[in-house]
């Protein structure tokens, strides 16, 4: 039999190739085919742990494909694979009986001997890898060590590929939920900037949509957390807020209903959300903030300033507090700047934020030019680690450019 080192080189080559050419399913099936051949077994199966860490789910199989086809679930701690996961140690069964296994397919297939090892990456349990023989067999200590080392290499590859796939999925979901085109606002100009962070995808979003009253809703939000889970929650919040905006013309009431919905259906989620209503017939914008950064207002002939409004509680906190709506003056020529905290986080490691610097840059000019100036001054050439969302709205000055509509 080949020595242990040579056999592991074969597995290492598979995991190295996975980073360039394979997804998780391809990696696992290729790995199992090679492991089955090296150990001369009849079956090889990988079960991956679910997100709640309660069940092992059959994800790839060679010689026992029906486990995957039937979506086999094995509770952690029960049966053969469940014991491997619970103990995080190799488990050997030389003579399979009904009492030894949770999954009846192992008995129906006629397996007599089983060897299973945990999939561990950095101490984190990802699942179980096991092989089986149709004839009684005593797996050697060298074979058990080989299978554990192969499982460790596979676990690291699975963890990396999963992270890559989740990042890509979260980024695509996040981008799909940000408006591809802004609506036309009578008497106003809009500009936006959106920059996903390089560290991990978060839950930042903005939204602008028409209302039945003839006004427009403006949203800026930031779900606490990162990755696909935050992006999914962000999508649900966006849809729910739009629905509640059709039922109430009070921004505070819209956020109250959103908070109630999130606390009931997403009890672990929290977010900062700012919702504003712009009515072209009025010279004010009504704003309510659930823990979100106060917008910056620039009026002709005056220095820009952050609005003096105390934010109410974040969405998702288990508190019963009133929410308030503030009327912000918005005469012709004025500009409002909405943003997420990624824009004003200090990049020099200091405490506090760069809101003061933002106020120095914001001016009541054309939104596209102001947006470019903000990004140049606060982002510049530095890598963006956290998501940044920026939305600017300016009331067209009296005698300004004609309405393109």
C-alpha positions as CSV (number, residue, x, y, z in Angstrom):
1,X,0.0,0.0,0.0
2,X,1.2,3.5,-0.8
3,X,2.7,5.4,2.2
4,X,0.6,7.9,4.1
5,X,2.5,10.9,2.8
6,X,2.1,10.0,-0.9
7,X,-1.6,9.4,-0.5
8,X,-2.1,12.8,1.2
9,X,-0.3,14.5,-1.6
10,X,-3.1,13.3,-3.9
11,X,-5.7,14.8,-1.6
12,X,-3.7,18.0,-1.3
13,X,-3.6,18.4,-5.0
14,X,-7.4,18.1,-5.2
15,X,-7.9,20.8,-2.5
16,X,-5.4,23.1,-4.2
17,X,-7.2,22.7,-7.5
18,X,-10.5,23.5,-5.8
19,X,-9.5,27.1,-5.1
20,X,-9.1,27.8,-8.8
21,X,-11.7,25.7,-10.5
22,X,-14.2,24.0,-8.2
23,X,-17.2,24.8,-6.1
24,X,-18.0,22.9,-2.9
25,X,-20.0,20.1,-4.6
26,X,-17.3,19.5,-7.2
27,X,-14.6,19.4,-4.5
28,X,-16.5,16.9,-2.3
29,X,-17.4,14.5,-5.1
30,X,-13.8,14.6,-6.5
31,X,-12.4,14.1,-3.0
32,X,-14.7,11.2,-2.2
33,X,-13.9,9.4,-5.4
34,X,-10.2,9.6,-4.7
35,X,-10.6,8.6,-1.0
36,X,-12.7,5.6,-1.9
37,X,-10.1,4.5,-4.4
38,X,-7.1,4.9,-2.1
39,X,-8.8,3.1,0.8
40,X,-10.5,0.6,-1.4
41,X,-13.9,1.1,0.2
42,X,-17.4,0.6,-1.2
43,X,-18.8,3.9,-0.1
44,X,-17.6,7.4,0.9
45,X,-20.0,10.1,2.2
46,X,-19.7,13.7,3.5
47,X,-22.4,15.1,5.7
48,X,-22.2,18.9,6.4
49,X,-23.5,20.5,9.5
50,X,-26.5,22.8,9.1
51,X,-26.5,26.5,10.2
52,X,-28.3,25.7,13.5
53,X,-25.7,22.9,14.2
54,X,-28.5,20.4,14.9
55,X,-28.3,18.1,11.9
56,X,-25.8,16.6,9.6
57,X,-27.1,16.8,6.0
58,X,-25.8,14.4,3.3
59,X,-24.1,16.6,0.8
60,X,-21.9,14.3,-1.4
61,X,-21.6,10.5,-1.8
62,X,-19.8,7.8,-3.8
63,X,-21.4,4.4,-3.7
64,X,-24.3,5.6,-1.5
65,X,-25.7,8.4,-3.7
66,X,-29.2,7.8,-2.4
67,X,-28.2,9.5,0.8
68,X,-27.9,12.8,-1.1
69,X,-30.9,12.2,-3.4
70,X,-33.1,11.6,-0.3
71,X,-31.7,14.5,1.6
72,X,-30.7,12.4,4.6
73,X,-30.6,14.3,8.0
74,X,-28.8,12.8,10.9
75,X,-29.2,14.5,14.4
76,X,-25.9,15.4,16.0
77,X,-25.2,12.9,18.8
78,X,-27.4,10.1,17.3
79,X,-26.3,7.2,15.2
80,X,-22.9,6.6,13.7
81,X,-22.3,10.0,12.0
82,X,-24.0,11.8,14.8
83,X,-21.5,10.3,17.3
84,X,-18.6,11.3,15.2
85,X,-19.8,14.9,15.1
86,X,-20.6,15.0,18.9
87,X,-17.3,13.5,20.0
88,X,-15.2,15.2,17.2
89,X,-13.2,11.9,17.2
90,X,-12.8,9.1,14.7
91,X,-15.4,6.3,15.2
92,X,-14.9,2.7,13.9
93,X,-17.7,0.1,13.6
94,X,-16.4,-3.3,12.6
95,X,-19.8,-5.0,12.4
96,X,-22.8,-2.7,11.6
97,X,-26.1,-3.5,13.4
98,X,-29.4,-1.6,13.3
99,X,-28.6,-0.1,16.7
100,X,-25.3,1.4,15.5
101,X,-26.7,3.7,12.9
102,X,-29.5,6.3,12.6
103,X,-29.8,6.2,8.8
104,X,-31.4,2.9,7.7
105,X,-29.8,3.3,4.2
106,X,-26.5,2.1,5.7
107,X,-28.1,-1.2,6.7
108,X,-30.1,-1.5,3.5
109,X,-27.0,-1.0,1.4
110,X,-25.4,-4.0,3.3
111,X,-22.5,-2.1,4.9
112,X,-20.7,-4.2,7.5
113,X,-17.9,-1.9,8.6
114,X,-17.7,1.9,8.9
115,X,-15.0,4.4,9.6
116,X,-15.9,8.1,10.2
117,X,-14.0,11.2,11.1
118,X,-15.0,14.8,11.8
119,X,-14.5,17.6,9.3
120,X,-12.7,20.3,11.4
121,X,-11.2,23.6,10.2
122,X,-9.6,25.8,12.9
123,X,-11.4,23.9,15.6
124,X,-14.8,24.6,13.9
125,X,-16.9,21.5,13.1
126,X,-18.2,21.5,9.5
127,X,-19.4,18.0,9.2
128,X,-18.4,14.3,9.0
129,X,-16.6,12.2,6.4
130,X,-17.2,8.4,6.6
131,X,-16.3,5.4,4.4
132,X,-17.8,1.9,4.5
133,X,-17.2,-1.7,3.4
134,X,-19.6,-4.3,2.3
135,X,-17.5,-7.0,3.9
136,X,-16.3,-7.1,7.5
137,X,-13.1,-5.1,7.7
138,X,-10.7,-3.8,10.4
139,X,-9.5,-0.4,9.4
140,X,-5.9,0.2,10.4
141,X,-4.6,3.1,12.5
142,X,-2.8,4.4,9.5
143,X,-6.0,4.4,7.4
144,X,-7.8,6.2,10.2
145,X,-5.0,8.8,10.3
146,X,-5.1,9.2,6.6
147,X,-8.9,9.7,6.6
148,X,-8.6,12.3,9.3
149,X,-5.9,14.3,7.5
150,X,-7.8,14.1,4.3
151,X,-10.9,15.4,6.1
152,X,-8.9,18.3,7.6
153,X,-7.6,19.3,4.2
154,X,-11.2,19.1,2.8
155,X,-12.6,21.1,5.7
156,X,-10.3,24.0,5.1
157,X,-11.1,24.0,1.4
158,X,-14.9,23.8,2.1
159,X,-14.6,26.7,4.6
160,X,-12.8,28.9,2.1
161,X,-15.0,28.0,-0.9
162,X,-18.2,28.6,1.2
163,X,-16.9,31.9,2.4
164,X,-16.1,32.9,-1.2
165,X,-19.5,31.8,-2.4
166,X,-21.3,33.5,0.4
167,X,-19.5,36.8,-0.2
168,X,-20.3,36.7,-3.9
169,X,-24.0,35.8,-3.2
170,X,-24.3,38.6,-0.6
171,X,-22.7,41.1,-3.0
172,X,-25.1,40.2,-5.8
173,X,-28.1,40.3,-3.5
174,X,-27.1,43.7,-2.1
175,X,-26.5,45.2,-5.6
176,X,-29.8,43.8,-6.8
177,X,-31.7,45.6,-4.0
178,X,-30.1,49.0,-4.6
179,X,-32.1,51.1,-7.2
180,X,-30.6,50.7,-10.7
181,X,-32.2,54.1,-11.7
182,X,-33.4,56.9,-9.5
183,X,-36.9,58.2,-10.1
184,X,-37.5,61.8,-11.3
185,X,-38.4,64.1,-8.4
186,X,-40.2,67.2,-9.6
187,X,-38.2,70.3,-8.6
188,X,-35.3,68.3,-7.2
189,X,-32.0,66.7,-8.3
190,X,-30.6,63.5,-7.0
191,X,-27.2,61.8,-6.9
192,X,-26.0,58.7,-5.2
193,X,-22.8,56.8,-4.5
194,X,-22.6,53.2,-3.4
195,X,-19.4,51.4,-2.5
196,X,-19.4,47.8,-1.1
197,X,-16.7,47.3,1.5
198,X,-13.6,45.2,0.8
199,X,-13.6,43.4,4.2
200,X,-17.0,41.8,4.0
201,X,-20.4,42.6,2.5
202,X,-22.7,44.4,4.9
203,X,-26.3,45.4,5.0
204,X,-26.2,49.1,3.8
205,X,-28.8,50.2,1.4
206,X,-30.6,53.3,0.2
207,X,-34.0,53.6,-1.6
208,X,-36.1,56.3,-3.3
209,X,-39.7,55.6,-4.4
210,X,-42.9,57.4,-5.3
211,X,-45.8,57.6,-2.8
212,X,-49.6,57.6,-3.6
213,X,-49.7,61.2,-2.2
214,X,-47.5,62.5,-4.9
215,X,-44.5,62.7,-2.6
216,X,-41.4,60.5,-2.4
217,X,-39.9,58.2,0.2
218,X,-36.2,58.3,0.9
219,X,-34.5,55.6,2.9
220,X,-31.0,55.1,4.2
221,X,-30.3,52.0,6.3
222,X,-27.6,49.8,7.7
223,X,-28.3,46.3,9.1
224,X,-26.0,45.3,11.9
225,X,-23.7,42.4,10.8
226,X,-22.0,41.3,7.6
227,X,-22.2,38.6,5.0
228,X,-25.2,36.9,3.3
229,X,-27.3,36.9,6.5
230,X,-27.1,40.7,6.8
231,X,-27.9,41.2,3.0
232,X,-31.0,38.9,3.3
233,X,-32.3,40.9,6.3
234,X,-31.6,44.1,4.5
235,X,-33.8,42.9,1.6
236,X,-36.6,42.0,3.9
237,X,-36.5,45.3,5.6
238,X,-36.5,47.2,2.3
239,X,-39.6,45.4,1.1
240,X,-41.4,45.8,4.5
241,X,-40.7,49.5,4.7
242,X,-41.9,50.1,1.2
243,X,-45.2,48.3,2.1
244,X,-45.7,50.3,5.3
245,X,-44.9,53.6,3.5
246,X,-48.0,53.0,1.3
247,X,-50.1,52.8,4.5
248,X,-48.9,55.9,6.4
249,X,-47.7,59.4,5.6
250,X,-45.9,59.7,8.9
251,X,-42.2,58.5,8.8
252,X,-42.2,57.7,12.5
253,X,-45.3,55.4,12.1
254,X,-43.7,53.7,9.2
255,X,-40.6,52.9,11.3
256,X,-42.7,51.8,14.2
257,X,-44.5,49.3,12.0
258,X,-41.2,48.1,10.6
259,X,-39.8,47.7,14.1
260,X,-42.8,45.6,15.2
261,X,-42.4,43.4,12.1
262,X,-38.7,42.8,12.6
263,X,-39.0,42.1,16.4
264,X,-41.6,39.5,15.6
265,X,-40.1,37.8,12.6
266,X,-36.4,38.6,12.8
267,X,-35.8,38.7,16.6
268,X,-32.0,38.6,16.2
269,X,-31.8,41.4,13.6
270,X,-31.0,45.0,14.4
271,X,-30.5,48.0,12.0
272,X,-30.3,51.7,11.8
273,X,-32.8,53.2,9.4
274,X,-33.6,56.7,8.4
275,X,-36.9,57.4,6.5
276,X,-37.7,60.8,5.0
277,X,-40.7,62.0,3.0
278,X,-40.2,64.6,0.3
279,X,-43.3,66.5,-1.0
280,X,-42.6,68.8,-3.9
281,X,-45.5,71.0,-2.8
282,X,-43.9,71.7,0.6
283,X,-40.7,73.5,1.6
284,X,-39.8,70.9,4.2
285,X,-38.8,67.2,4.4
286,X,-40.2,65.1,7.2
287,X,-37.6,62.8,8.7
288,X,-37.6,60.0,11.4
289,X,-34.5,58.2,12.5
290,X,-34.1,54.8,14.1
291,X,-30.6,55.2,15.4
292,X,-29.2,56.4,12.1
293,X,-26.8,59.2,11.3
294,X,-28.4,62.6,11.2
295,X,-28.5,64.0,7.6
296,X,-26.3,67.0,6.7
297,X,-28.2,70.1,5.5
298,X,-26.6,72.8,3.3
299,X,-28.5,76.0,2.8
300,X,-27.5,78.8,0.4
301,X,-25.3,81.3,2.2
302,X,-24.9,79.2,5.4
303,X,-22.3,76.6,6.5
304,X,-23.6,73.0,6.2
305,X,-24.5,71.3,9.5
306,X,-25.7,68.0,10.8
307,X,-29.4,68.2,11.7
308,X,-30.0,68.7,15.4
309,X,-32.2,65.6,15.8
310,X,-31.9,62.9,18.4
311,X,-32.2,59.5,16.8
312,X,-34.8,57.1,18.3
313,X,-34.0,53.4,19.1
314,X,-32.6,51.1,16.5
315,X,-34.9,48.8,14.6
316,X,-35.1,45.4,16.3
317,X,-34.2,46.5,19.9
318,X,-36.6,45.1,22.5
319,X,-37.8,48.5,23.7
320,X,-41.1,50.3,23.6
321,X,-40.3,53.9,23.0
322,X,-42.1,56.5,21.0
323,X,-40.8,57.5,17.6
324,X,-40.7,61.1,16.4
325,X,-40.9,62.8,13.0
326,X,-39.0,66.1,12.5
327,X,-39.8,68.7,9.8
328,X,-36.6,69.9,8.2
329,X,-36.7,73.2,6.2
330,X,-36.0,72.5,2.5
331,X,-36.3,75.7,0.5
332,X,-35.2,76.1,-3.1
333,X,-31.4,75.8,-3.4
334,X,-31.0,73.6,-0.2
335,X,-29.3,70.3,-0.3
336,X,-29.7,67.3,2.1
337,X,-27.0,64.6,2.4
338,X,-28.0,61.1,3.6
339,X,-25.2,58.6,4.3
340,X,-24.2,55.4,6.2
341,X,-21.6,55.4,8.9
342,X,-19.0,53.7,6.6
343,X,-18.5,57.2,5.0
344,X,-17.6,58.9,8.3
345,X,-15.7,56.2,10.2
346,X,-12.2,57.5,11.2
347,X,-9.6,55.8,9.1
348,X,-6.7,57.0,11.2
349,X,-7.7,54.8,14.1
350,X,-9.0,57.7,16.2
351,X,-12.2,57.8,18.1
352,X,-15.3,59.6,16.9
353,X,-16.2,60.2,13.2
354,X,-15.6,62.5,10.4
355,X,-19.0,64.2,10.4
356,X,-17.3,67.6,10.9
357,X,-15.2,67.0,7.8
358,X,-18.3,65.9,5.9
359,X,-20.0,69.2,6.9
360,X,-17.0,71.1,5.5
361,X,-17.3,69.5,2.1
362,X,-21.1,69.5,1.7
363,X,-22.5,72.6,-0.1
364,X,-25.8,73.5,-1.8
365,X,-24.5,72.8,-5.3
366,X,-25.2,70.3,-8.0
367,X,-25.6,66.9,-6.3
368,X,-23.3,65.0,-8.7
369,X,-20.4,67.5,-8.1
370,X,-21.0,67.5,-4.4
371,X,-21.0,63.7,-4.3
372,X,-17.7,63.5,-6.1
373,X,-16.2,66.1,-3.7
374,X,-17.4,64.1,-0.6
375,X,-16.0,60.8,-1.9
376,X,-12.7,62.5,-2.8
377,X,-12.4,64.2,0.6
378,X,-13.5,61.4,2.9
379,X,-12.5,58.3,1.0
380,X,-9.7,59.4,-1.4
381,X,-7.3,56.6,-2.3
382,X,-7.8,54.6,0.9
383,X,-9.3,51.1,0.6
384,X,-12.9,51.0,1.7
385,X,-13.4,48.3,4.4
386,X,-17.0,49.0,5.4
387,X,-19.9,49.6,3.0
388,X,-20.6,53.2,2.0
389,X,-24.0,54.5,0.8
390,X,-24.5,58.2,0.0
391,X,-27.6,60.0,-1.3
392,X,-27.9,63.7,-2.1
393,X,-31.1,65.6,-2.9
394,X,-31.1,69.3,-3.8
395,X,-34.2,71.5,-4.2
396,X,-33.7,73.2,-7.6
397,X,-32.9,76.9,-7.0
398,X,-35.4,79.5,-8.1
399,X,-34.5,80.3,-11.7
400,X,-32.5,77.1,-11.9
401,X,-32.3,74.7,-14.8
402,X,-35.6,73.8,-16.5
403,X,-37.4,70.6,-15.4
404,X,-36.3,67.9,-17.8
405,X,-39.7,66.3,-17.6
